[in-house]
Amino acid sequence: MHRGKGMKFVGDSRVSTERKPNIPKDYSEYPGKTEAFWPNFLLKEWMVGAVFLVGYLCLTIAHPSPLERIADPTDAGYIPLPDWYFLFLYQLLKYSYASGPYTMIGAMVIPGLAFGGLLLAPFIDRGPERRPSKRPLATGFMLLAIASIFYLTWESVATHDWEAAKAQGEIVAEADFDKESDGYKIYQDKGCVSCHGDNMAGGAAAKTLIDNGLAPDKIADIAKNGQNTMPPGMFKGTDEELKVLSEFISGIKSK
């Protein structure tokens, strides 16, 4: 009988297996260029996020967001303005080949290509290097995106009419008047509502008529001869209608 022939090895469940502690992987393949996700990398991300969060909270306390008047769907002269983080897209839609008949290009195609490139970033640049100088594709795309967003945002802020925006969004007092009166009917029939609004609060194209403090004669003179941005001859009606309208506007008071 040969040595070892017929021998069998049987496992014993009473022998405990060796368990290694739950430690991060060995990243010696790229020394100094990698780190454990938990807790090293994640802790850094949390710390940076906390700093930015506290900064934004302090900013909102020091400079509260300005409020505008209640949205009026009948105000065709209102110029909407998106939040600051969408200003670069808002500015993009002002250019010739990204607006009008080409709106789909500015609203869908160009942003789709830009943000779709983010999905391809892990496949385009797969190197282990972390220095920007050794990652030309990733660095170039990042600088191009930052420069584009910065320029478009700057242009949007520089070219926007902030005075008109402040006037059209300013919170004004609501008027207390009778919409069934003859004066209001003339106000509607003669087209005054197109500039001053159906609530007489005004807008970007005209001032508010609430608490105007003007005598009926002065209002009649402005309606005939104009004033500031209001051209002469805007009122088309009889002298009797102008008198009724002037007395009506002169008596408009806030609630």
C-alpha positions in Angstrom: 0.0 0.0 0.0 1.5 3.3 -1.1 1.9 6.1 1.3 -1.0 8.5 1.3 -3.2 6.2 -0.7 -6.8 6.2 0.4 -6.4 9.2 2.8 -9.2 11.7 3.0 -9.3 15.3 4.4 -12.5 16.3 6.1 -13.3 19.9 7.0 -14.2 20.8 10.6 -16.8 23.5 11.0 -15.6 24.1 14.5 -12.5 25.7 13.2 -13.2 29.5 12.8 -12.1 31.1 9.6 -9.7 34.0 9.7 -11.5 37.3 9.3 -9.7 40.4 8.2 -10.7 43.8 9.6 -12.8 46.1 7.4 -10.0 48.3 6.0 -9.7 50.2 2.8 -8.0 48.6 -0.2 -4.3 48.9 -0.8 -3.8 51.7 -3.3 -0.1 51.2 -3.7 -0.5 50.9 -7.5 -0.6 54.7 -7.7 1.2 55.9 -4.6 0.3 59.5 -3.6 -2.4 59.8 -6.4 -5.3 57.9 -4.9 -7.1 57.8 -1.5 -9.8 55.8 0.2 -13.3 57.0 -0.6 -14.4 56.4 3.0 -13.7 58.3 5.1 -10.9 60.3 3.5 -12.5 61.6 0.2 -16.0 61.8 1.5 -15.0 63.8 4.6 -13.3 66.4 2.4 -16.5 66.6 0.2 -18.6 67.2 3.3 -16.4 69.8 4.7 -16.3 71.8 1.4 -20.1 71.5 1.1 -20.6 72.7 4.6 -18.5 75.8 4.0 -20.4 76.7 0.9 -23.7 76.0 2.6 -22.9 78.3 5.6 -21.7 81.0 3.1 -25.0 80.9 1.2 -27.0 81.0 4.4 -25.1 84.1 5.5 -25.6 85.7 2.1 -29.4 85.1 2.2 -29.6 86.6 5.7 -27.5 89.7 4.7 -29.2 90.3 1.3 -32.7 88.9 1.3 -34.1 88.0 -2.1 -36.1 91.0 -3.6 -39.8 90.4 -4.1 -41.9 91.6 -7.0 -45.5 92.3 -7.4 -48.0 89.5 -8.0 -47.7 88.1 -11.5 -50.1 89.6 -14.0 -50.8 87.4 -17.1 -52.4 90.4 -18.8 -49.3 92.5 -18.6 -47.7 92.0 -22.1 -44.9 94.5 -21.4 -43.4 92.5 -18.5 -39.9 91.3 -19.3 -39.1 88.1 -17.3 -35.6 87.4 -16.0 -34.5 84.0 -14.8 -32.4 83.3 -11.8 -28.7 84.0 -12.0 -27.7 80.4 -12.6 -29.8 80.4 -15.8 -28.6 83.8 -17.1 -26.1 82.2 -19.5 -28.9 80.2 -21.2 -31.1 83.3 -21.2 -28.4 85.2 -23.0 -27.8 82.4 -25.5 -31.4 82.7 -26.6 -30.8 86.3 -27.7 -28.4 85.5 -30.5 -29.5 85.2 -34.1 -29.0 81.4 -34.6 -30.4 80.5 -31.2 -33.6 82.4 -31.2 -36.7 83.1 -33.3 -37.0 80.3 -35.9 -33.8 78.7 -34.4 -35.1 78.5 -30.8 -34.8 74.7 -30.8 -31.1 75.1 -31.5 -30.5 77.5 -28.5 -32.9 75.8 -26.2 -32.3 72.1 -26.9 -29.4 71.4 -29.3 -26.5 73.5 -27.9 -27.3 72.8 -24.1 -27.9 69.2 -25.0 -24.4 68.9 -26.6 -22.8 70.7 -23.7 -24.4 68.8 -20.9 -24.3 65.5 -22.9 -20.5 66.0 -23.0 -20.5 65.5 -19.3 -21.7 62.0 -19.8 -18.8 61.2 -22.1 -16.1 62.7 -19.8 -15.4 59.4 -18.0 -14.9 57.7 -21.3 -12.8 60.4 -23.0 -10.3 60.9 -20.2 -9.6 57.7 -18.3 -6.1 58.4 -17.2 -4.9 58.2 -13.5 -3.2 61.6 -13.6 -4.6 64.3 -11.4 -2.5 67.2 -12.6 -4.4 69.5 -15.0 -1.4 69.9 -17.2 -1.3 66.1 -17.9 -5.0 65.9 -18.7 -5.4 68.3 -21.7 -8.9 67.1 -22.8 -10.5 67.4 -19.4 -8.8 70.7 -18.6 -9.7 72.1 -22.0 -13.3 71.2 -21.8 -13.5 72.6 -18.2 -11.9 75.9 -19.2 -14.1 76.2 -22.2 -17.3 75.6 -20.2 -16.3 78.0 -17.5 -15.3 80.7 -20.0 -18.6 80.3 -21.9 -20.8 80.4 -18.8 -18.9 83.4 -17.4 -19.1 85.4 -20.7 -22.8 84.7 -21.3 -23.7 85.5 -17.7 -21.7 88.8 -17.9 -23.3 89.8 -21.1 -26.8 89.1 -19.8 -26.2 91.3 -16.7 -24.5 94.1 -18.7 -27.2 94.4 -21.4 -30.3 94.0 -19.2 -32.4 97.1 -18.5 -32.3 97.0 -14.7 -34.2 100.3 -14.2 -37.1 99.1 -16.3 -37.1 95.7 -14.5 -37.2 97.5 -11.1 -40.1 99.6 -12.2 -42.1 96.8 -13.7 -41.6 94.5 -10.8 -42.1 97.1 -8.0 -44.8 96.3 -5.5 -47.4 99.0 -5.6 -50.5 99.6 -3.7 -53.8 98.1 -4.9 -56.5 100.6 -5.9 -60.1 100.6 -4.6 -62.4 101.6 -7.4 -65.6 100.6 -9.1 -65.1 98.7 -12.3 -68.7 99.2 -13.3 -68.4 103.0 -13.3 -68.5 105.1 -16.4 -65.0 106.3 -15.9 -63.5 102.8 -15.8 -65.5 101.8 -18.9 -64.0 104.8 -20.8 -60.6 103.8 -19.4 -61.0 100.4 -21.0 -62.6 101.5 -24.2 -59.9 104.2 -25.0 -57.0 101.8 -24.6 -55.6 103.1 -21.4 -55.6 99.6 -20.0 -53.0 98.4 -22.4 -50.3 100.6 -20.7 -51.5 101.2 -17.2 -53.1 97.8 -16.7 -56.6 96.8 -15.7 -55.7 97.4 -12.0 -54.1 100.8 -12.9 -50.9 99.7 -11.2 -48.8 100.6 -14.4 -45.9 98.6 -15.7 -42.8 98.9 -17.8 -44.4 101.2 -20.3 -46.4 103.5 -17.9 -46.6 104.8 -14.4 -49.1 103.8 -11.8 -52.3 105.8 -11.6 -53.0 104.9 -8.0 -52.6 107.8 -5.5 -51.5 110.1 -8.4 -52.3 113.3 -6.5 -53.3 115.1 -9.8 -56.2 117.3 -10.3 -58.7 116.4 -13.1 -57.6 119.3 -15.3 -53.9 118.2 -15.1 -54.9 114.6 -16.0 -56.9 115.9 -19.0 -53.9 117.9 -20.1 -51.6 114.9 -19.9 -54.1 112.8 -21.8 -54.1 115.3 -24.6 -50.6 116.6 -24.7 -48.6 113.7 -23.2 -45.9 113.7 -20.6 -42.4 112.1 -20.4 -42.7 108.7 -22.2 -46.4 109.2 -22.9 -46.8 110.8 -26.4 -49.5 113.4 -27.1 -52.8 112.5 -28.6 -53.1 109.1 -26.8 -56.7 109.9 -25.8 -59.2 109.5 -28.6 -62.6 110.6 -27.4 -64.9 113.5 -26.8 -64.4 116.3 -24.2 -67.2 114.9 -22.1 -65.6 111.5 -22.0 -62.2 113.0 -21.1 -63.8 114.9 -18.2 -65.4 111.8 -16.8 -62.1 109.9 -17.2 -60.0 112.6 -15.6 -62.3 112.9 -12.6 -62.3 109.1 -12.3 -58.5 108.8 -12.4 -58.0 111.7 -10.0 -60.1 110.0 -7.4 -58.3 106.6 -7.4 -56.9 105.9 -4.0 -55.2 102.9 -2.6 -56.9 100.5 -0.2 
